[in-house]
Amino acid sequence: MRLSTLIGPDLKEVLREDPDQVRELFSELHPEDVADILGDLEPDEAAAFLARLPAEEAAPIFERLEEHEQEEIVEVMPPESVVQIASEMEPDDRADLFSALPEDVGDALLERLERVDPEAAEEVREIEKWPETSAGHLMTTAYVHVPQVLEVREAVEAVRAFDRESDAPIYNVYVLERNKLLGIVPLRELVLRDPATKLSEIMREPVVTVHPTMDQEEVAKQMAKYDLNVVPVVDDKHELLGVITIDDIVDVLTQEQTEDVQKLGGVQPLEDGYFQTAFWAFIRKRGVVLVILFIEEFFTQTAMRHYDYVLDAIKGAAYYVPLLISTGGNSGGQSSTLIIRGLATGEIKPRDWWRILYREMGMGLALGSALGLIGMLRVKMYPDQSWAFAGTVAATLVGIVVMGCTVGSMMPLLLKRIGIDPATSSAPFIASLVDVLGIIIFVHVAKVLMAQVVAAAAIPH
């Protein structure tokens, strides 16, 4: 159970009667828990509480609030208090705050911050100049850097001095020469090595780095590949601009996976949470896809009308059409989900298409055969159905499942090859496409296995 749920009912009353008592209580809690509690308060109540705290205590709490909660609090909090809190925030969290605010509000606060803390304002501008989903926008400019001529004892003093000024996590000490990255020294090395050892003797090189324009999802893949807790960001001259820490990558992965899941469900990605997204924004993001899918299903209806004479000729054929085409959509959805996820993790590359095609066709044949056997037995449960029709259903299921697996696996690879997000080939789109192809397969199988029945109908076409 959330802590805010337990103490929420009494919190507002205590805030009104004795705010200092609440501050004393919160001093014993983790900032994440305090942020969770403040998120359930009204913006003016949360703002009143934060304004009473020293800026260095309020900053760790404020930077853990959701973006929409930060925006709401900024609207009701005195600008002076906002600027003081922003000055104490970590550079990347501070930049995220200014990026989330309306442009006019952000610009006004940045001007105030410039007067109070010019260095903090410059850090915001340095991070904000990069695209929002790039490594440059994700990085923090808070890190420990030293020249390579120093000894371990001097580097340890630099770490201590940095820790007194910032709450940013320290994983490595970065060895620079004229701001160019030469190597890194993990914190563990500094603790274990002789204090008189030169940094140049123990620094690690080469260093895995990322460019500030690299997409944040690619950064996450790089850090996962090399098992890193932090990765430096360098420009074309190999000058160190900042570092990206694992806590920010966790947020990136959550964001990217949320977007992929929404796309897989046929919903345009939401910028905000479910309850923060406006009603009409939902209508737009869901409605557009539904209209496209609805129009796509027109082709299913067209195919059925085109082959109406075949469906009429075979007794009970129409009863099995939903079963057959839904099976194709299900198998295609399974394949597309596996391939999209494989592309996202880097396990699958577009160049692997022929191996995937071979495997998916094989799996489609095996799965289709099993379903075909079940389908045949289902048809024969009705005494008035012939073995020819049962065989038609079985053969159709094999063809539809093979086709569904093939289309479902190849579509994401094709989109990836032409530069479109593979997640847009979501299960609903695959299912709609397979519906049309499934009807075509069913009709042509029936024409072969039940040729006499179809011919006997004598319906001109």
N, C-alpha and C positions, 0 to 999 in steps of 0.2 A: 504494500500500500504506500502511496506517495506521502511524504512528510507533510506536504501542503494540505492534504485531505484531513490529516489528523488534527492539525492545529489551526487550520484556516478559519473555522467558525469563531474562534476567540481572538484571532489576530487583529482584526480591524478595530475591535473595541479597545484592546490594549494600546494600539497605535494612537488612538484618539486620546486616551487617558494618560498614558505614560510612555512616550516614544523611547525614552532612554532605557527603559526596562527591556524593550524589544531589542534594542541595539546590543545590550549586554547578553541577551539570550542568543542572538545571532552570531556573536563573536566566537561562540563555541562550535559553530556549524561550518561545514565546508562551503565555500562560495557557490558551488554547484547546487547544493541544497537550498541555500538562501535564494538563489536565482529562481529555483523551482517554486519556492513559496511566493516570491514577488510576482511571478508570472500569473498567479491566480488572483492577485489584487487588482483593483482599478488603477489605471495609469497614474492618476493624481496621488493616490495613496502610496504607490511604489516610488514615485518621484519624491514625495515628501520624506520618505524614509532614507532614500539614497542621498538626498540633499543634506541630511543631518550627519552623514558619515564623512570622515576625512576622505579626500579624493583617492588616496592610496588604498583605502579599504573598500571604497565603493567601486573602483575600477575592475577588480577581479570578479565582482558580482555582476556588474553591468555587462561586461564582455561575454558572459555566459548566457545572457538572455537571448531569446529568439529575435530575429531581425525586426519582425513586426512589433514585438514588445518594446524594443529599443526605440523605434520610431514613435510609438505612442507616448512613451515617457519623455522623449526629447520635446515633443509638442507642448507639454505642460510644465516641464522643468525650466527654471531660470537659465538663460543662456550661459551665465557665468559658471553655474554649477556643472553644466554639460561640458564646457571647455575644460574645467579643472579635472573632471573625471577622464575625459578623452586624453588629456595630457599624460595621465598615469597608465593608460592602457598600453598593451603590447602593440608594436607598430602595425602588424598585419590585422589585428582586431580593430585597431583605430581606423585603418584604411577601409575595412569592410563596413564600419559604421557610416563613414562619410559617403561611401558608394551607395548604401541603402537609402540614405536620406534623400528627400526631394532636392533637386539641384539648387534652388534658391536658398533653402534652409542650410544645406551643406556648405554652400559658398559663404554664407554669412557667418556660420560657425567657424569655418576655416580661417576667415579673416581675424576673428577674435583669437583663435588659437595661435595665429602668427604673432600676435602681440604678446601673448602669455608665454608661449614656448615655440620659438621659431624652428628649432630642430625637429620637434614633433610634427609641425606643419609641413616641413620639407620632406619628412619621411612619408607623409600621406601623399604628397604630390609624386614622389618617386615611385610609389607602388601603384597609384591610380593611373599612371600614364600607360600601363600595360593592359592588354585586353582582359576582360573580367574573368575569363576561364583559362587564363594562361599562368605559367609558372611565376612570371613577374608579379602578377596580382596576388598570388598565393603566398609569396615569400614574406619573411620578416627581416628587417634590417638590424635586428638585435642579435649579435653573435660576438664571440670573443676572437679577436685576431691579434697576432703578434708577429714581429720580424723573426727570421730564422736564426739570427745571431744570439737570441736569448737562450738562457739556460732553463732547465725545468723549474727551478725555484722561482724564477722571475715570471714564468708562464703561470704558475700556480697563484702568484700574487695578482696577476692580471685577471684570473678567473674570480678570485675573491673580490676584487674591485668591481668587476662586472656584476657579480651577484648582489652586491650592495646597492646597485643602481637599477637592476632589472629583475623581474620574476621569470624571465624567459628560461626555458629548460636549456641546460648546457650538456651537449653530447661530445663535442669536439672543440679543440682550439685550432683556428685556421692560421696557417703560416703564410704570410704575404710578403711580397716585395714590390713596392710601388703599386699597391692594391691588386697585383696579380697573384692569383692563387698558386702557391708552390706545392702545398701538401697539407695534411691534417695530422693532428695528434689527438687520439681519443683521450677522454678524461681519465680513463683507467690507466693509460700509459703514464700520465703525469703522476698519478698516485704511487705507482709501482717503481718508477725509475729513480735512479740516484739524482738528488737535487742539482748536482753539478753537471749533469749530462746536457749537451747541446741539443736544441730542438732539431737541428739539421741532421742529427744522427738517428733520431727515432721517428721523424715524421714519415707518414705514409704517402706514397705516390706511385702511379697516377691516381687521381681522385675521380670517382664517378660524379659527373656534373650534369646539369640541365641548362638549356638556354631559356631566357626569360619569355620567349614567344612560344615555347612548347606547351601544348594543350595539357590541362591539369590531369586528364585521364591518362595520358602518356607518362606524366610524371609519376602517377600512382603505380603504373606498370613497372617503371624503372626501379622505384624503391622496393617494390615487391620482388622483382627479379634479383636484385643484389642484396636483399634483406637489410635495408637501411632504415635507421630511425630518423635520419636527417640527410638532406642532400643540398649541396651548395648550388646557387644560381650564378652563372658567369655569362658575360657578354662575349662578343666576337673577339675581343682583345684578351680574353681569359681573366678579366677583372671581376673580382667577387662583388656581386650586387646585394646578395642576401642569402638566406637559407630557408628551406622548407622542412618543417618538422612533421613527425608522424601523426600528431593530433589533427593537423589540418588535412592530411591525406585521408584519415578516417572519415572526416566530414565530406571530402570529395567523393569517396567511394559510396557513402550513403546517398549523396545527391545524385550521382550518376546511376546507381542501381534503381533509385526511385524513378528517375526519368525513363529508364529502360522498361521497368515494369509497367509504367503508365502507357508507354508506346505499345508494348506487347498486348495490353488490354484494349488498344484502339482509342486511346485518349491522348490528345496533345499534352505535352508536359506542362505541369503547373508550376508557376513561379513561386507560389506561396503554399502554405498548408491547406488542408481540406477546409477547415473552418474560416481561414483567412481569405479564401478565394470567393469573390463575389458571385452571386447567383447567376447573373448573365454571362460572366466569364466562363462559368461551367457550361452553360448552354452553348456558347461559341465553341469551346474546346471539345466538347463531346458531340455537339450537333453536326459539325462539319464532317467528322469521320462517319457518323451514322448516315448522313446524306450520301456520302460517297459509297459506303457499303450498300445502301439501299438501291442506289443506281446500278451498282455492280450486280446486284441480284436480279436486275431486269434481264440480264443475259441468261440467267437460269430459267426465268419464265419464258423467254424467247426460244430457248433450246427445247423446252417441254412442248411449246406450241408447234415448233417445227417438226418434232417427232411424235406428234399427237396420235397419228395413225398407228404407230407401232405400239404405243402404250395402250391404246384402245383395243388392239388386236389380241393382246396378252391378258388373260383374265387375272385380275389382282395385281398387275404390274405397278399401278400407281401407289399401292400400299407400301411397296418396298423402296420407292424412290427416296423418301426421307432417310430411311435406315442406311441406304447405300452411300448417299452423298455426305451424310454426317460422319460416316466412318472415314471417308477420304479427308474431310476437314480435320478430324481428330488426329489422324496419322500425320497430316501435313503440319498441324500445329505442334505436335511433339518434335518433329524433325527441325522445324524452324527455331523452336526454343533452344534445342541443344546446340545448333549451329551459331545462333546469335550469342549465346553465352560463351561458347568457345572462342568466337571472334573477340568478345569483350575482354576475356582473360588472356588473350594472346596465344592460346593453345592451338587455335586453328588459323591458318593463313589462306587468303584467296587462292594461292597457288596449289593448295591441297584439294582443289575441286574434284579432280578425277578420282582420288582416293575416297573422298566423301561420297561421290556418285556411286562408286562400286559398292561401298558398304551399305548405303541407304537403299539401293535397289535390292541387294541381298536381303536386308532386313525387311523390306517391303514384301518381297516374295514369301519369306517365311511367315511373317505376321498375317499377310493376306491369305495364305493357304490355311492357316489355323482358323481365321475368321470365316473363310469360305466354307470350311467343313461345318462350323456351327450354323452358318446361314443356310446351308443345304438341309441340315436336320430341322431347322426351324420351318422351312418351307414345307417339308414333308410331314409336318405335324398336321397339316390340313390335307385330308384325303383327296380333295378335288384338284390338288396341284400336281402337275406332271413332273416326272424326273427331268425332262428337258428344261422346264422352268427352274427347278432346283439347281440344275447345272449352270443355268444362265446366271442366277444369283451368285453362286459360288465363284464362277469365273470372273464375274464383274467385281466382286470384292477383292479378288487377287489383283486385278488390273487397277482398281481404284486406290488400293493401299500402296501399291508400287508407285503409282503416279503421285499420290499425296506425299510420300516420303521424298520422291525426287524433286517435286516442285518446292516443297517446304525446305529442303536443304540447299537447293541451288539459288532460290530467290535472294536470301540474305547475302550470299557470296557475290551474286551479280550486282546488287546494290552497293556492296562494299567496294567492288571493283570500279564502279563509276562515281564513287565519292559520296554516296548517300548513306545515312545512318541505317545499318541493317535492321535495327529494331522497328523501323517503320513497316517492314514486311511482317506485321503482327499476325497473330493467329486468325483474327477476323478476316483480314485481307486474303490470307492463304485459303481459308475455308470458302470464301465466296468464289475464288477462282476455281478451286477444286470442285465446287458444286456443278459448275457448267461442264467441266471436263468429265465429271462422273456420269452425268446424264448421257453425254456423247458415248462414253465407253459402254454403258448399260445398253443403249439402243443398238450399237453395232454388234455387241456380243449376242443380243437377242436375234438380230437379223441372221446371224450365222447359225446359232444353235436351235433357233425356232423359226427357221426360214419358211417352213410349210404353214405354220400358224399365221405368220405375218402375211404371206401371200394369199392365204385363204380369206383374209379380211377384205381383200379386193378394194382397198381404199386408195384411190388415185393420189399421186403425190407429184 
